């Protein structure tokens, strides 16, 4: 196996195993600009056991992508705005307000 192939496989393992690659609707209240320096797999294992009622062995076999998809399935309709949705609503509001002010002038 070439070095490039090993890097591609390692990248895929990191992406799916630790970071996750599921499309997740991230609410603004859950966003922060902070990154973590540590990954505690046991926290995700325990969360999977708690949320999905699965054994420790099953939880340990989940990739982060699978974990995120399961959370999306269990909690599909989260209330609130993502940052992009909020920004769109605010921009629309100010544009309408400006149009009203322009018409009144």
Beta strands, then each sheet from edge to edge (+ up, - down):
end
